């Protein structure tokens, strides 16, 4: 088994103490030879197509590139056994060149033919303009068109997205813009050619893929939906019986002798 993870660290307030992620901090502290007990849940829809000749468009940011490491390894093995594979493009987003988790493996895959094109978008690099993976897709829309609607005689391709939910929302928005159709993603899902494995909750995205503050109307509608989903009992339930301590507090409060600071 191979794990690809990023160690989470941040400074907490108000004491400015360095905090480390519980799971990532533990895993990155392990030494060779240590035993780990774990379980995992397989994402059964996030697998390479049965026909290796089908084109692939793989889109990821950060540790979302983990499953594509397996894709590249599998395609490399197929090539070594003489099996023909279709074109494959990897769009990867990270903060700066130090965050390219698969730089060496992607280079090797390009040499072997397991990967056709490797595009990286840096979001926090001093030497490069701020870009996300959806911007890379916007700059090269033919990567998507050629994969999903290939030329005559080629297999229809598959799109894979893995990583943060906000990244996925931005990519899907850009895909709809490229196709000029709001139902483009749903159509690919019906055909079994759109695969997604994301984590987190998506923020509210504007048309340019940036976060925007929800409008008061949206907040009000959300509140109404939440209230309408709460089941209201026909009559108020009787109060729960108080404990001896609770009864003593109530008595002292009526006598004016109860203080929250000393009781």
C-alpha atoms as a printed R data frame, in Angstrom:
    type eleno elety resid chain resno       x      y       z
1   ATOM     1    CA   UNK     A     1   0.000  0.000   0.000
2   ATOM     2    CA   UNK     A     2   1.192  3.498  -0.814
3   ATOM     3    CA   UNK     A     3  -0.040  6.648   0.949
4   ATOM     4    CA   UNK     A     4   0.225 10.201  -0.337
5   ATOM     5    CA   UNK     A     5  -0.521 12.808   2.309
6   ATOM     6    CA   UNK     A     6   0.238 16.350   3.373
7   ATOM     7    CA   UNK     A     7   1.065 17.244   6.985
8   ATOM     8    CA   UNK     A     8  -1.376 19.847   8.266
9   ATOM     9    CA   UNK     A     9   0.095 22.530  10.533
10  ATOM    10    CA   UNK     A    10  -1.192 25.917  11.611
11  ATOM    11    CA   UNK     A    11  -0.919 28.475  14.405
12  ATOM    12    CA   UNK     A    12  -3.842 28.764  16.772
13  ATOM    13    CA   UNK     A    13  -5.137 31.878  18.466
14  ATOM    14    CA   UNK     A    14  -4.859 33.586  20.900
15  ATOM    15    CA   UNK     A    15  -1.552 32.057  22.033
16  ATOM    16    CA   UNK     A    16  -0.013 31.579  18.575
17  ATOM    17    CA   UNK     A    17   0.797 27.949  19.285
18  ATOM    18    CA   UNK     A    18   1.816 25.612  16.475
19  ATOM    19    CA   UNK     A    19  -0.835 22.943  15.956
20  ATOM    20    CA   UNK     A    20  -0.481 19.797  13.866
21  ATOM    21    CA   UNK     A    21  -3.252 17.823  12.200
22  ATOM    22    CA   UNK     A    22  -4.267 14.765  14.218
23  ATOM    23    CA   UNK     A    23  -4.148 12.168  11.427
24  ATOM    24    CA   UNK     A    24  -1.475 13.708   9.192
25  ATOM    25    CA   UNK     A    25   0.721 14.547  12.198
26  ATOM    26    CA   UNK     A    26   0.540 10.975  13.426
27  ATOM    27    CA   UNK     A    27   1.213  9.379  10.050
28  ATOM    28    CA   UNK     A    28   4.166 11.651   9.251
29  ATOM    29    CA   UNK     A    29   5.710 10.884  12.668
30  ATOM    30    CA   UNK     A    30   5.892  7.146  11.994
31  ATOM    31    CA   UNK     A    31   9.273  5.538  11.446
32  ATOM    32    CA   UNK     A    32  10.160  2.623   9.113
33  ATOM    33    CA   UNK     A    33   9.155 -0.712  10.615
34  ATOM    34    CA   UNK     A    34   6.318  0.639  12.761
35  ATOM    35    CA   UNK     A    35   2.956 -1.137  12.474
36  ATOM    36    CA   UNK     A    36  -0.257  0.773  11.749
37  ATOM    37    CA   UNK     A    37  -3.824 -0.480  12.008
38  ATOM    38    CA   UNK     A    38  -6.171  1.171   9.543
39  ATOM    39    CA   UNK     A    39  -9.236  0.664   7.404
40  ATOM    40    CA   UNK     A    40 -10.305  2.297   4.176
41  ATOM    41    CA   UNK     A    41 -13.396  2.714   2.067
42  ATOM    42    CA   UNK     A    42 -12.970  2.109  -1.656
43  ATOM    43    CA   UNK     A    43 -14.463  4.547  -4.157
44  ATOM    44    CA   UNK     A    44 -15.688  1.987  -6.654
45  ATOM    45    CA   UNK     A    45 -16.646  4.483  -9.352
46  ATOM    46    CA   UNK     A    46 -13.202  6.090  -9.374
47  ATOM    47    CA   UNK     A    47 -11.383  3.542 -11.524
48  ATOM    48    CA   UNK     A    48  -9.765  3.545 -14.932
49  ATOM    49    CA   UNK     A    49 -12.058  2.612 -17.829
50  ATOM    50    CA   UNK     A    50 -12.191 -1.023 -18.877
51  ATOM    51    CA   UNK     A    51 -10.741 -0.120 -22.270
52  ATOM    52    CA   UNK     A    52  -7.198  1.244 -21.744
53  ATOM    53    CA   UNK     A    53  -7.415  3.014 -25.121
54  ATOM    54    CA   UNK     A    54 -10.016  5.456 -23.785
55  ATOM    55    CA   UNK     A    55  -8.592  8.988 -23.349
56  ATOM    56    CA   UNK     A    56  -8.246 10.281 -19.795
57  ATOM    57    CA   UNK     A    57  -8.410 13.816 -18.425
58  ATOM    58    CA   UNK     A    58  -7.245 13.774 -14.797
59  ATOM    59    CA   UNK     A    59  -7.711 16.939 -12.714
60  ATOM    60    CA   UNK     A    60  -6.414 17.312  -9.154
61  ATOM    61    CA   UNK     A    61  -5.033 19.719  -6.595
62  ATOM    62    CA   UNK     A    62  -2.747 18.930  -3.672
63  ATOM    63    CA   UNK     A    63  -3.048 15.414  -2.287
64  ATOM    64    CA   UNK     A    64  -6.015 14.875  -4.610
65  ATOM    65    CA   UNK     A    65  -3.415 13.635  -7.081
66  ATOM    66    CA   UNK     A    66  -2.998 10.441  -5.002
67  ATOM    67    CA   UNK     A    67  -5.248  8.135  -7.093
68  ATOM    68    CA   UNK     A    68  -3.625  9.313 -10.310
69  ATOM    69    CA   UNK     A    69  -0.334  8.008  -9.007
70  ATOM    70    CA   UNK     A    70  -1.917  4.578  -9.247
71  ATOM    71    CA   UNK     A    71  -3.326  5.383 -12.690
72  ATOM    72    CA   UNK     A    72   0.140  6.247 -14.000
73  ATOM    73    CA   UNK     A    73   1.644  3.109 -12.468
74  ATOM    74    CA   UNK     A    74  -1.072  0.923 -14.010
75  ATOM    75    CA   UNK     A    75  -0.699  2.513 -17.443
76  ATOM    76    CA   UNK     A    76   3.083  2.114 -17.265
77  ATOM    77    CA   UNK     A    77   2.652 -1.581 -16.499
78  ATOM    78    CA   UNK     A    78   0.217 -1.993 -19.404
79  ATOM    79    CA   UNK     A    79   2.717 -0.418 -21.788
80  ATOM    80    CA   UNK     A    80   5.466 -2.713 -20.524
81  ATOM    81    CA   UNK     A    81   3.246 -5.711 -21.330
82  ATOM    82    CA   UNK     A    82   2.627 -4.399 -24.838
83  ATOM    83    CA   UNK     A    83  -0.925 -3.108 -24.319
84  ATOM    84    CA   UNK     A    84  -1.905  0.015 -26.227
85  ATOM    85    CA   UNK     A    85  -3.169  2.896 -24.100
86  ATOM    86    CA   UNK     A    86  -5.011  6.045 -25.066
87  ATOM    87    CA   UNK     A    87  -3.861  9.619 -24.449
88  ATOM    88    CA   UNK     A    88  -3.856 10.877 -20.864
89  ATOM    89    CA   UNK     A    89  -3.595 14.436 -19.555
90  ATOM    90    CA   UNK     A    90  -2.964 15.445 -15.945
91  ATOM    91    CA   UNK     A    91  -3.927 18.943 -14.774
92  ATOM    92    CA   UNK     A    92  -2.460 19.516 -11.336
93  ATOM    93    CA   UNK     A    93  -2.730 22.486  -9.000
94  ATOM    94    CA   UNK     A    94  -0.465 23.385  -6.084
95  ATOM    95    CA   UNK     A    95   0.915 26.469  -4.344
96  ATOM    96    CA   UNK     A    96   4.434 26.459  -5.805
97  ATOM    97    CA   UNK     A    97   6.953 24.105  -7.457
98  ATOM    98    CA   UNK     A    98   7.761 22.566  -4.057
99  ATOM    99    CA   UNK     A    99   4.199 21.234  -3.967
100 ATOM   100    CA   UNK     A   100   4.529 19.106  -7.113
101 ATOM   101    CA   UNK     A   101   4.037 15.764  -5.400
102 ATOM   102    CA   UNK     A   102   4.373 13.684  -8.562
103 ATOM   103    CA   UNK     A   103   6.926 15.732 -10.488
104 ATOM   104    CA   UNK     A   104   9.425 12.874 -10.922
105 ATOM   105    CA   UNK     A   105   6.745 10.248 -11.593
106 ATOM   106    CA   UNK     A   106   4.974 12.477 -14.087
107 ATOM   107    CA   UNK     A   107   8.250 13.030 -15.945
108 ATOM   108    CA   UNK     A   108   8.860  9.284 -16.094
109 ATOM   109    CA   UNK     A   109   5.287  8.691 -17.283
110 ATOM   110    CA   UNK     A   110   5.751 11.255 -20.056
111 ATOM   111    CA   UNK     A   111   8.857  9.391 -21.179
112 ATOM   112    CA   UNK     A   112   7.174  5.978 -21.136
113 ATOM   113    CA   UNK     A   113   3.992  7.192 -22.841
114 ATOM   114    CA   UNK     A   114   1.767  6.535 -19.821
115 ATOM   115    CA   UNK     A   115   1.121 10.299 -19.732
116 ATOM   116    CA   UNK     A   116   0.622 12.459 -22.791
117 ATOM   117    CA   UNK     A   117   0.526 15.922 -21.231
118 ATOM   118    CA   UNK     A   118   1.286 17.325 -17.781
119 ATOM   119    CA   UNK     A   119   0.043 20.830 -16.893
120 ATOM   120    CA   UNK     A   120   0.696 22.489 -13.531
121 ATOM   121    CA   UNK     A   121  -1.064 25.574 -12.136
122 ATOM   122    CA   UNK     A   122   0.641 27.443  -9.281
123 ATOM   123    CA   UNK     A   123  -1.515 29.539  -6.956
124 ATOM   124    CA   UNK     A   124   1.175 30.996  -4.644
125 ATOM   125    CA   UNK     A   125   4.351 31.211  -6.718
126 ATOM   126    CA   UNK     A   126   6.346 34.457  -6.903
127 ATOM   127    CA   UNK     A   127   7.723 33.516 -10.314
128 ATOM   128    CA   UNK     A   128   4.361 32.594 -11.869
129 ATOM   129    CA   UNK     A   129   0.945 34.280 -12.110
130 ATOM   130    CA   UNK     A   130  -1.746 33.001  -9.748
131 ATOM   131    CA   UNK     A   131  -3.583 30.162 -11.449
132 ATOM   132    CA   UNK     A   132  -5.860 27.325 -10.445
133 ATOM   133    CA   UNK     A   133  -6.616 24.156 -12.377
134 ATOM   134    CA   UNK     A   134  -9.834 25.641 -13.751
135 ATOM   135    CA   UNK     A   135  -7.756 28.463 -15.231
136 ATOM   136    CA   UNK     A   136  -5.466 25.916 -16.889
137 ATOM   137    CA   UNK     A   137  -8.556 24.245 -18.346
138 ATOM   138    CA   UNK     A   138  -9.876 27.613 -19.496
139 ATOM   139    CA   UNK     A   139  -6.609 28.330 -21.314
140 ATOM   140    CA   UNK     A   140  -6.627 24.955 -23.079
141 ATOM   141    CA   UNK     A   141 -10.294 24.016 -23.659
142 ATOM   142    CA   UNK     A   142  -9.360 21.583 -26.417
143 ATOM   143    CA   UNK     A   143  -7.962 19.250 -23.758
144 ATOM   144    CA   UNK     A   144 -11.519 18.736 -22.563
145 ATOM   145    CA   UNK     A   145 -13.171 18.739 -25.981
146 ATOM   146    CA   UNK     A   146 -10.735 16.206 -27.461
147 ATOM   147    CA   UNK     A   147 -11.191 13.905 -24.479
148 ATOM   148    CA   UNK     A   148 -14.979 13.999 -24.246
149 ATOM   149    CA   UNK     A   149 -15.744 14.375 -27.977
150 ATOM   150    CA   UNK     A   150 -12.826 12.670 -29.743
151 ATOM   151    CA   UNK     A   151 -12.308 12.657 -33.466
152 ATOM   152    CA   UNK     A   152 -13.620  9.814 -35.616
153 ATOM   153    CA   UNK     A   153 -12.117  6.438 -34.883
154 ATOM   154    CA   UNK     A   154 -11.123  7.222 -31.288
155 ATOM   155    CA   UNK     A   155 -12.640  6.044 -28.031
156 ATOM   156    CA   UNK     A   156 -14.791  8.506 -26.020
157 ATOM   157    CA   UNK     A   157 -12.826  9.705 -23.002
158 ATOM   158    CA   UNK     A   158 -13.348  9.952 -19.257
159 ATOM   159    CA   UNK     A   159 -12.943 12.917 -16.889
160 ATOM   160    CA   UNK     A   160 -11.644 12.386 -13.344
161 ATOM   161    CA   UNK     A   161 -11.597 15.022 -10.601
162 ATOM   162    CA   UNK     A   162 -10.057 14.469  -7.173
163 ATOM   163    CA   UNK     A   163  -9.354 16.857  -4.309
164 ATOM   164    CA   UNK     A   164 -11.088 19.698  -2.529
165 ATOM   165    CA   UNK     A   165 -14.792 20.224  -3.236
166 ATOM   166    CA   UNK     A   166 -14.245 23.912  -4.028
167 ATOM   167    CA   UNK     A   167 -11.702 23.025  -6.698
168 ATOM   168    CA   UNK     A   168 -14.118 20.504  -8.188
169 ATOM   169    CA   UNK     A   169 -16.955 23.070  -8.224
170 ATOM   170    CA   UNK     A   170 -14.736 25.551 -10.069
171 ATOM   171    CA   UNK     A   171 -13.647 22.946 -12.610
172 ATOM   172    CA   UNK     A   172 -17.213 21.818 -13.281
173 ATOM   173    CA   UNK     A   173 -18.299 25.413 -13.747
174 ATOM   174    CA   UNK     A   174 -15.536 25.918 -16.317
175 ATOM   175    CA   UNK     A   175 -16.488 22.672 -18.070
176 ATOM   176    CA   UNK     A   176 -20.056 23.941 -18.495
177 ATOM   177    CA   UNK     A   177 -18.699 27.192 -19.918
178 ATOM   178    CA   UNK     A   178 -16.531 25.325 -22.412
179 ATOM   179    CA   UNK     A   179 -19.406 23.154 -23.599
180 ATOM   180    CA   UNK     A   180 -21.888 26.024 -23.461
181 ATOM   181    CA   UNK     A   181 -24.343 23.764 -21.651
182 ATOM   182    CA   UNK     A   182 -25.438 23.723 -18.035
183 ATOM   183    CA   UNK     A   183 -26.235 20.007 -18.165
184 ATOM   184    CA   UNK     A   184 -22.858 18.923 -19.581
185 ATOM   185    CA   UNK     A   185 -21.738 17.276 -16.328
186 ATOM   186    CA   UNK     A   186 -25.026 15.441 -15.859
187 ATOM   187    CA   UNK     A   187 -24.810 14.063 -19.383
188 ATOM   188    CA   UNK     A   188 -21.300 12.736 -18.757
189 ATOM   189    CA   UNK     A   189 -22.479 11.164 -15.507
190 ATOM   190    CA   UNK     A   190 -25.331  9.406 -17.315
191 ATOM   191    CA   UNK     A   191 -22.799  8.008 -19.790
192 ATOM   192    CA   UNK     A   192 -20.516  6.861 -16.957
193 ATOM   193    CA   UNK     A   193 -17.680  9.108 -18.119
194 ATOM   194    CA   UNK     A   194 -17.467 11.594 -15.240
195 ATOM   195    CA   UNK     A   195 -15.794 10.427 -12.025
196 ATOM   196    CA   UNK     A   196 -15.396 12.499  -8.878
197 ATOM   197    CA   UNK     A   197 -13.801 11.857  -5.480
198 ATOM   198    CA   UNK     A   198 -13.755 15.043  -3.404
199 ATOM   199    CA   UNK     A   199 -13.698 16.120   0.221
200 ATOM   200    CA   UNK     A   200 -14.900 19.196   2.093
201 ATOM   201    CA   UNK     A   201 -17.904 21.427   1.476
202 ATOM   202    CA   UNK     A   202 -17.992 23.731  -1.569
203 ATOM   203    CA   UNK     A   203 -18.170 27.471  -0.992
204 ATOM   204    CA   UNK     A   204 -20.452 29.763  -2.963
205 ATOM   205    CA   UNK     A   205 -18.694 30.349  -6.308
206 ATOM   206    CA   UNK     A   206 -19.264 33.193  -8.737
207 ATOM   207    CA   UNK     A   207 -19.088 32.824 -12.506
208 ATOM   208    CA   UNK     A   208 -15.342 33.505 -12.514
209 ATOM   209    CA   UNK     A   209 -14.702 30.732 -10.012
210 ATOM   210    CA   UNK     A   210 -14.042 33.044  -7.050
211 ATOM   211    CA   UNK     A   211 -15.761 32.860  -3.685
212 ATOM   212    CA   UNK     A   212 -18.541 35.373  -3.159
213 ATOM   213    CA   UNK     A   213 -20.527 36.383  -0.109
214 ATOM   214    CA   UNK     A   214 -24.038 34.890  -0.135
215 ATOM   215    CA   UNK     A   215 -26.698 37.507  -0.715
216 ATOM   216    CA   UNK     A   216 -29.263 38.281   2.018
217 ATOM   217    CA   UNK     A   217 -31.935 36.668  -0.157
218 ATOM   218    CA   UNK     A   218 -29.888 33.461  -0.372
219 ATOM   219    CA   UNK     A   219 -29.324 33.490   3.381
220 ATOM   220    CA   UNK     A   220 -33.031 34.043   3.998
221 ATOM   221    CA   UNK     A   221 -34.032 31.264   1.604
222 ATOM   222    CA   UNK     A   222 -31.565 28.951   3.307
223 ATOM   223    CA   UNK     A   223 -32.984 29.792   6.732
224 ATOM   224    CA   UNK     A   224 -36.533 29.182   5.504
225 ATOM   225    CA   UNK     A   225 -35.533 25.816   4.049
226 ATOM   226    CA   UNK     A   226 -33.849 24.845   7.308
227 ATOM   227    CA   UNK     A   227 -36.870 25.888   9.371
228 ATOM   228    CA   UNK     A   228 -39.301 24.070   7.103
229 ATOM   229    CA   UNK     A   229 -37.287 20.881   7.468
230 ATOM   230    CA   UNK     A   230 -37.621 20.836  11.274
231 ATOM   231    CA   UNK     A   231 -40.450 18.637  12.571
232 ATOM   232    CA   UNK     A   232 -42.618 20.597  15.053
233 ATOM   233    CA   UNK     A   233 -44.373 18.403  17.616
234 ATOM   234    CA   UNK     A   234 -48.148 18.867  17.966
235 ATOM   235    CA   UNK     A   235 -47.754 19.959  21.593
236 ATOM   236    CA   UNK     A   236 -44.881 20.899  23.833
237 ATOM   237    CA   UNK     A   237 -43.337 18.025  25.699
238 ATOM   238    CA   UNK     A   238 -43.395 18.243  29.515
239 ATOM   239    CA   UNK     A   239 -40.128 19.386  31.064
240 ATOM   240    CA   UNK     A   240 -37.724 16.700  32.109
241 ATOM   241    CA   UNK     A   241 -37.646 15.999  35.866
242 ATOM   242    CA   UNK     A   242 -34.902 17.899  37.681
243 ATOM   243    CA   UNK     A   243 -32.102 16.222  39.558
244 ATOM   244    CA   UNK     A   244 -31.631 16.910  43.294
245 ATOM   245    CA   UNK     A   245 -28.880 19.391  42.424
246 ATOM   246    CA   UNK     A   246 -31.145 21.109  39.925
247 ATOM   247    CA   UNK     A   247 -33.953 21.404  42.495
248 ATOM   248    CA   UNK     A   248 -31.541 22.870  45.042
249 ATOM   249    CA   UNK     A   249 -30.355 25.451  42.520
250 ATOM   250    CA   UNK     A   250 -33.949 26.422  41.704
251 ATOM   251    CA   UNK     A   251 -34.779 26.856  45.391
252 ATOM   252    CA   UNK     A   252 -31.721 29.002  46.095
253 ATOM   253    CA   UNK     A   253 -32.418 31.085  42.983
254 ATOM   254    CA   UNK     A   254 -35.943 31.862  44.257
255 ATOM   255    CA   UNK     A   255 -34.487 32.837  47.654
256 ATOM   256    CA   UNK     A   256 -31.963 35.104  45.986
257 ATOM   257    CA   UNK     A   257 -29.046 33.113  47.365
258 ATOM   258    CA   UNK     A   258 -27.794 31.441  44.159
259 ATOM   259    CA   UNK     A   259 -24.627 32.730  42.486
260 ATOM   260    CA   UNK     A   260 -23.204 31.095  39.355
261 ATOM   261    CA   UNK     A   261 -19.676 32.018  40.437
262 ATOM   262    CA   UNK     A   262 -19.701 30.130  43.740
263 ATOM   263    CA   UNK     A   263 -22.211 27.308  43.272
